């Protein structure tokens, strides 16, 4: 959590799977703040894309780079900039 609060860019490079599912959840997304940029290298399951899409409009990320067509499209429909 402290790393997300400190970071301008949070780059995730961990294997996907049950142990890392939603490793980046609402709390981490909120800690990254509205100026933060999230880069997810592994499969989409690592980032809780529903939490990313539901971030309050004033708390939305500056942008996100998500791997996986489904995750990226869900975030785009929700209006997350820079996907």
C-alpha positions in Angstrom: 0.0 0.0 0.0 2.8 2.4 0.9 4.5 1.8 -2.5 1.2 2.7 -4.3 0.9 5.9 -2.3 4.5 6.9 -3.1 4.4 6.0 -6.8 3.6 8.0 -9.8 3.8 4.9 -11.9 3.0 1.4 -10.5 4.2 -1.4 -12.7 3.0 -4.9 -12.0 5.0 -7.8 -13.4 3.8 -10.9 -11.5 2.4 -14.2 -12.8 -1.4 -14.4 -13.0 -3.4 -17.1 -11.3 -5.3 -17.8 -8.1 -2.6 -16.5 -5.8 -2.4 -13.1 -7.4 -6.0 -12.6 -8.5 -7.0 -9.0 -7.7 -3.6 -8.3 -6.1 -4.3 -4.8 -7.2 -7.6 -4.1 -5.6 -9.7 -1.0 -4.7 -7.4 -0.1 -1.7 -4.3 -0.2 -3.9 -6.0 1.7 -6.7 -7.2 4.4 -4.2 -3.7 4.6 -2.7 -2.2 5.3 -6.2 -4.3 8.4 -6.3 -5.7 10.4 -9.2 -2.3 11.3 -10.7 -1.0 7.7 -10.6 -0.6 5.5 -13.7 -1.0 1.7 -13.5 0.8 -0.6 -15.8 -0.2 -4.3 -15.6 2.2 -6.6 -17.5 0.6 -10.0 -16.6 -2.8 -11.3 -17.3 -5.8 -9.2 -16.4 -6.8 -11.2 -13.3 -4.1 -9.5 -11.3 -5.9 -6.1 -11.4 -9.5 -5.8 -10.1 -10.7 -4.0 -13.2 -14.2 -3.6 -11.8 -12.6 -1.6 -8.9 -10.6 0.4 -11.4 -13.7 1.2 -13.4 -15.7 2.1 -10.3 -13.1 4.6 -8.9 -15.0 7.8 -8.2 -14.6 10.3 -11.1 -12.4 12.7 -9.1 -10.2 9.8 -8.0 -9.7 8.1 -11.4 -6.2 7.3 -12.4 -4.4 9.5 -14.9 -4.2 6.3 -17.0 -3.8 2.5 -17.0 -2.1 0.1 -19.4 -3.8 -3.3 -19.0 -2.9 -6.5 -20.7 -5.9 -8.5 -22.1 -8.6 -7.3 -24.4 -11.5 -7.8 -21.9 -9.9 -5.8 -19.1 -8.8 -3.0 -21.3 -12.3 -2.7 -22.9 -14.1 -2.8 -19.6 -11.9 0.1 -18.3 -12.4 2.1 -21.5 -16.1 1.8 -21.2 -15.9 3.1 -17.7 -13.9 6.1 -18.8 -10.5 5.4 -17.3 -8.2 7.6 -19.3 -5.1 6.5 -21.1 -5.9 2.8 -21.4 
